[in-house]
Amino acid sequence: MINFSQIESAKDNLAKVLSKTPLSLASKISKDLGKNIYLKKENLQNTGSFKLRGAFNRISNLKSDERKKGVVAASAGNHAQGVAFSGQYYNIPTTIVMPENTPLTKVNGVKSYGAEVILHGLLYDDAYKFAIQYAKERDNIFIHPFEDDEVIAGQGTIGLEILESGIQFDAIIIPIGGGGLISGVATAIKEKSPNTKIIAVASAGAVALKTAFLTGKKCSIPVKTIADGIAVRDSSDITLKYMKKYVDEVVEVDDEEIAGAILYLLENQKIIVEGAGAVGVASLLYKKLDLTEYQNIAVIVSGGNIDVTMLSVIIEKGLIKSDRKMKLLVTLIDKNGSLMELTKIFNNLNANIVQIDYDRTSISISYGDANVSIDLEIKGKPHRQEIEKELAKQGYKFQILG
């Protein structure tokens, strides 16, 4: 296991490339919870996540003969970009193996740093096994995303920055997938502030490390989560040792809660955060923790490399769930003026039509009728109820689609 001095050495190695990310008070959630909630915004780090810290520290410590061999990594995206950036910085040939369903944003991010990308397998663990064999056959140096002392030490520099803030934190909330981030940060924090609680947050769709922590045994559990950065199927014996030594509590949040936190951070903090980076905030928003004994709480927002397509889906669903958007299917008589009469209702109620589709051929309706699907921008639950009431009053047959 690493020690504090190794994290300090990592800080020196990283000085030339690292951005000291903000540790900012999140005013709205702080007010809502009656606590001081600070966000450590690693989504603003170079390459868009904390992973640069561990990858660069590992590669900066390679010997000259090792650098000539080239490096290989397996990653769902963030570690990949950290390794690719570091390989480019030191002019080292770099190959990254990524799962086939990796968001295009992350694939392109890796390629932009000059690395070769190989897409293999459906999950990180599939890509990992392939990358290990690939590196062995070519005598490359494999850069592990979390089972590596120098990688863990690099991630631990976040803990140093939190300590340097001068704020006495009662708890640090940290995402977990493979466990490299929490291993490094907890080592730093507990060395200088042993009474600070370390709280791990997992996705409910990727609970291998949480399960291993609770049972004390290594395990492999299938994953399915929008938090692709922490979608790790197999727990690690190495990071489990750190968890057992330093972590005080582990909770989980589901995909709906993660999506809610992403939208919350976008609207209230004006920051774009990926699923893995949002789990800590989700644990606060959805009351997963007893905060009675805590006043100052730091939450590590670990990355911001979210796929734009996923972000658009989260926004769309979020607008519907918060009654700011409404999807309707209305059946009316297919004759001149019927659609105009319908749209007058929405106009009179100040509901903005953003999309409309007219279908008279569906086999689910009678001859002479038509289905009209309509997307409306609305102003909250009372407004939605007013629209439903008026449609019923006017005798329309309709369904709420969302």
C-alpha positions in Angstrom: 0.0 0.0 0.0 1.2 3.5 -0.7 2.1 6.1 1.8 1.6 9.9 2.1 5.1 10.7 0.8 4.4 8.9 -2.5 1.4 11.1 -3.0 3.5 14.2 -2.4 6.0 12.9 -5.0 3.2 12.4 -7.4 2.2 16.0 -6.8 5.7 17.1 -7.9 5.5 14.9 -11.0 2.1 16.4 -12.0 3.0 20.0 -11.5 3.8 20.6 -15.1 0.4 19.4 -16.5 -2.1 19.4 -13.8 -4.9 21.9 -13.3 -5.6 22.5 -9.6 -9.4 22.2 -9.9 -11.8 24.4 -7.9 -13.2 23.3 -4.6 -16.3 25.4 -4.6 -19.3 25.8 -2.2 -22.5 24.6 -3.9 -24.9 27.2 -2.5 -28.3 25.8 -3.5 -27.7 22.2 -2.2 -25.9 23.6 0.8 -29.0 25.7 1.6 -31.4 22.8 0.9 -29.5 20.4 3.2 -28.4 22.9 5.9 -24.8 21.8 5.4 -21.7 23.3 3.6 -21.4 21.2 0.5 -18.2 21.7 -1.5 -17.7 20.3 -5.0 -14.2 19.2 -6.1 -14.6 19.8 -9.8 -12.4 17.3 -11.5 -14.7 17.5 -14.5 -12.7 20.7 -15.2 -9.4 18.8 -15.1 -7.2 18.5 -18.2 -8.7 15.7 -20.3 -12.0 16.1 -18.4 -11.5 13.9 -15.4 -9.2 13.0 -12.5 -7.7 10.1 -14.4 -5.0 12.2 -15.8 -3.4 12.4 -12.3 -2.8 8.6 -12.0 -2.0 8.0 -15.6 0.6 10.8 -15.9 2.2 9.9 -12.6 2.6 6.3 -13.7 4.0 7.1 -17.1 6.3 9.9 -15.8 8.0 7.2 -13.7 8.8 4.9 -16.6 12.4 4.3 -17.4 13.8 5.2 -20.8 13.9 1.6 -22.0 10.3 1.1 -20.9 9.1 4.2 -22.8 10.6 2.8 -26.0 8.4 -0.3 -25.7 5.2 1.8 -25.8 2.2 1.6 -23.4 -1.2 -0.1 -23.6 -4.2 0.6 -21.5 -7.8 -0.6 -21.2 -10.5 2.0 -20.4 -14.1 3.0 -20.9 -12.7 6.5 -21.6 -11.3 8.6 -18.9 -8.2 6.6 -18.0 -7.7 6.2 -21.8 -7.6 9.9 -22.3 -5.2 10.3 -19.3 -2.9 7.7 -20.7 -3.1 9.0 -24.3 -2.3 12.6 -23.1 0.6 11.3 -21.1 1.9 9.2 -24.0 1.8 12.2 -26.3 3.5 14.4 -23.7 6.5 11.9 -23.5 6.3 10.9 -27.2 5.5 7.3 -26.3 3.6 5.0 -28.7 0.2 4.5 -27.1 -2.5 1.9 -27.7 -5.9 2.1 -25.9 -8.4 -0.8 -25.8 -12.0 0.4 -25.2 -15.3 -1.4 -25.0 -17.3 -1.4 -28.2 -20.1 0.7 -26.7 -17.8 3.5 -25.5 -19.4 6.9 -26.2 -17.9 8.5 -29.4 -17.0 11.6 -27.3 -14.5 9.5 -25.4 -13.2 7.6 -28.4 -12.5 10.8 -30.2 -11.0 12.3 -27.1 -8.4 9.5 -27.0 -7.6 9.8 -30.7 -7.1 13.5 -30.4 -4.0 12.8 -28.3 -2.5 10.6 -31.0 -3.2 7.2 -29.5 -4.3 4.1 -31.5 -7.8 2.9 -30.4 -8.9 -0.7 -30.5 -12.6 -1.4 -29.7 -13.1 -4.8 -28.1 -15.8 -6.4 -26.0 -19.0 -5.0 -24.5 -17.6 -4.2 -21.0 -14.4 -2.7 -19.5 -13.5 -6.1 -18.2 -13.6 -7.6 -21.7 -11.4 -4.8 -23.0 -9.1 -5.3 -20.1 -8.4 -9.0 -20.7 -7.8 -8.3 -24.4 -5.4 -5.4 -23.6 -3.4 -7.5 -21.1 -2.8 -10.2 -23.8 -2.1 -7.6 -26.5 0.5 -5.9 -24.3 2.1 -9.2 -23.4 2.4 -10.3 -27.0 4.1 -7.1 -28.0 6.2 -6.5 -24.9 4.4 -3.2 -24.2 4.0 -1.7 -20.7 0.4 -2.1 -19.5 -0.9 0.9 -17.5 -3.6 -0.4 -15.1 -6.4 2.1 -14.3 -6.4 1.3 -10.5 -4.3 -1.7 -9.5 -1.1 0.3 -9.5 0.7 2.1 -6.7 1.8 5.1 -8.9 -1.7 5.4 -10.4 -3.2 5.4 -6.9 -0.7 7.9 -5.7 -1.6 10.2 -8.6 -5.2 10.1 -7.7 -4.3 10.8 -4.1 -3.2 14.3 -5.1 -6.9 15.3 -5.0 -6.8 14.5 -1.3 -3.7 16.8 -0.9 -5.6 19.7 -2.6 -8.6 19.2 -0.4 -6.3 19.3 2.7 -4.6 22.4 1.4 -7.9 24.2 1.2 -7.7 24.8 4.9 -11.3 23.7 5.4 -11.8 21.0 8.1 -14.1 18.5 6.4 -16.2 16.1 8.3 -16.8 13.9 5.3 -15.5 13.3 1.8 -17.9 11.6 -0.7 -16.1 9.7 -3.5 -17.3 7.6 -6.4 -16.2 4.0 -6.7 -15.8 1.7 -9.6 -12.4 0.0 -9.6 -11.4 1.9 -6.4 -8.2 3.7 -7.5 -9.6 7.2 -6.7 -10.9 6.4 -3.3 -7.7 4.5 -2.4 -5.5 7.4 -3.2 -7.7 10.2 -1.7 -8.5 8.2 1.5 -4.8 7.6 2.1 -4.0 11.3 1.9 -7.0 12.4 4.0 -6.8 9.8 6.7 -3.0 10.5 7.2 -3.6 14.2 8.1 -7.3 14.2 9.2 -8.1 10.8 10.6 -11.5 11.8 12.0 -12.8 12.8 8.5 -15.2 10.2 7.3 -14.6 8.6 3.9 -17.9 7.8 2.1 -18.0 5.7 -1.1 -20.8 5.9 -3.6 -21.4 3.2 -6.2 -23.9 2.9 -9.0 -26.6 0.3 -8.2 -25.7 -1.2 -11.6 -22.1 -1.7 -10.8 -21.8 -3.0 -7.2 -18.8 -5.4 -7.3 -16.5 -3.3 -5.1 -19.4 -2.4 -2.7 -20.3 -6.1 -2.4 -16.6 -7.0 -1.8 -16.4 -4.3 0.9 -19.4 -5.7 2.7 -18.5 -9.4 2.3 -14.7 -9.1 2.5 -14.4 -11.3 -0.6 -13.5 -10.6 -4.2 -16.5 -10.9 -6.5 -17.7 -10.5 -10.1 -21.1 -9.0 -10.7 -22.6 -8.0 -14.1 -22.9 -4.3 -14.7 -25.6 -2.1 -16.3 -25.4 1.6 -15.6 -25.3 5.0 -17.3 -22.2 5.7 -15.2 -19.8 4.1 -17.6 -16.8 5.5 -15.9 -17.4 3.2 -12.8 -18.9 0.2 -14.7 -16.5 -2.3 -13.3 -17.6 -6.0 -13.2 -14.7 -7.5 -11.1 -13.7 -6.1 -7.7 -10.0 -5.6 -7.0 -8.2 -7.2 -4.0 -5.7 -4.4 -4.1 -8.2 -1.5 -3.8 -10.4 -3.6 -1.4 -7.5 -3.4 1.1 -7.6 0.4 1.0 -11.4 0.3 1.3 -11.2 -1.9 4.4 -8.6 0.3 6.0 -10.0 3.7 5.3 -13.6 3.7 4.1 -16.3 4.4 6.7 -19.5 3.9 4.6 -20.6 2.7 1.2 -23.9 3.6 -0.4 -25.4 3.3 -3.9 -27.6 5.3 -6.2 -29.5 4.1 -9.2 -29.6 5.4 -12.8 -32.7 7.6 -12.3 -31.0 9.2 -9.3 -27.7 9.6 -11.3 -29.6 11.2 -14.2 -31.4 13.5 -11.7 -28.0 14.6 -10.3 -26.6 15.3 -13.8 -29.5 17.5 -14.6 -29.4 19.2 -11.2 -25.7 20.1 -11.6 -26.3 21.4 -15.2 -29.1 23.6 -14.0 -27.9 24.7 -10.6 -24.1 24.6 -10.9 -23.8 25.3 -14.6 -21.4 22.3 -15.0 -21.5 19.3 -17.3 -20.9 16.1 -15.4 -20.8 12.5 -16.5 -22.7 9.7 -14.7 -19.7 8.6 -12.6 -19.0 12.1 -11.6 -22.6 12.7 -10.4 -23.0 9.8 -8.0 -21.8 11.7 -5.0 -24.2 14.6 -5.5 -27.0 12.0 -6.2 -26.3 10.4 -2.8 -27.0 13.8 -1.2 -30.0 14.8 -3.4 -31.7 11.4 -2.7 -31.0 11.2 1.0 -28.7 8.1 1.0 -26.7 9.4 3.9 -27.3 10.4 7.5 -25.7 13.8 7.6 -26.6 14.6 11.2 -22.9 14.6 12.4 -21.5 16.4 9.4 -21.3 20.1 8.6 -18.6 20.5 6.0 -18.7 17.9 3.2 -16.6 17.6 0.1 -17.9 15.8 -2.9 -15.5 14.7 -5.7 -17.1 15.4 -9.1 -14.8 13.0 -10.9 -15.4 13.7 -14.6 -17.3 15.5 -17.2 -16.9 13.4 -20.3 -20.5 12.6 -20.9 -21.8 11.4 -24.3 -23.9 14.3 -25.8 -26.6 11.8 -26.9 -27.0 10.5 -23.3 -27.0 14.1 -22.0 -29.9 15.0 -24.4 -31.9 12.0 -23.2 -31.4 12.9 -19.6 -32.5 16.5 -20.3 -35.6 15.4 -22.2 -36.7 13.0 -19.5 -35.9 15.5 -16.8 -38.1 18.1 -18.3 -41.0 15.6 -18.5 -40.5 14.4 -14.9 -40.5 18.0 -13.6 -43.6 18.9 -15.6 -41.8 21.3 -17.9 -42.6 19.2 -20.9 -45.7 17.2 -21.8 -46.3 14.5 -24.4 -49.9 13.9 -25.5 -51.7 11.6 -27.9 -55.1 13.1 -28.9 -57.7 11.4 -31.0 -60.0 13.7 -33.0 -62.3 13.6 -36.0 -60.4 13.8 -39.3 -62.0 16.9 -40.9 -61.1 20.4 -41.8 -60.6 22.6 -38.8 -60.3 19.8 -36.2 -56.6 20.3 -35.6 -57.0 24.1 -35.5 -59.7 23.8 -32.8 -57.4 21.5 -30.8 -54.4 23.9 -31.0 -56.6 26.8 -29.9 -56.9 25.1 -26.5 -53.2 25.0 -26.0 -52.8 28.6 -27.2 -55.5 29.8 -24.8 -53.7 28.0 -21.9 -50.3 29.4 -22.9 -48.8 26.0 -23.6 -46.1 26.1 -26.4 -46.3 23.4 -29.1 -42.8 22.3 -29.9 -43.6 19.2 -32.0 -46.7 17.8 -33.7 -47.5 14.8 -35.8 -50.8 13.9 -37.5 -51.6 10.3 -38.2 -54.9 9.1 -39.9 -53.6 5.6 -41.0 -53.0 3.9 -37.6 -54.9 0.6 -37.3 -55.6 1.5 -33.7 -58.1 4.2 -34.6 -61.5 4.1 -36.4 -62.0 5.2 -40.0 -62.6 8.9 -40.0 -60.5 9.6 -36.9 -56.9 10.8 -36.6 -54.2 10.6 -33.9 -52.3 13.7 -33.1 -49.1 13.4 -31.0 -48.1 16.7 -29.5 -45.1 17.8 -27.4 -45.8 20.9 -25.3 -43.6 23.1 -23.2 -45.5 23.7 -19.9 -45.1 25.5 -16.6 -45.3 22.9 -13.9 -47.8 20.4 -12.5 -50.8 22.8 -12.0 -50.4 23.9 -15.7 -50.4 20.2 -16.8 -53.5 19.5 -14.7 -55.2 22.5 -16.3 -54.5 21.2 -19.8 -55.8 17.8 -19.0 -59.0 19.2 -17.4 -59.7 21.4 -20.4 -59.2 18.6 -22.9 -61.6 16.4 -20.9 -64.1 19.2 -20.7 -64.0 19.6 -24.5 -64.7 15.9 -24.9 -61.3 14.9 -26.4 -60.0 11.3 -26.1 -56.4 11.6 -25.1 -53.4 9.8 -23.5 -50.5 11.2 -21.5 -47.4 9.8 -23.1 -44.9 11.6 -20.8 
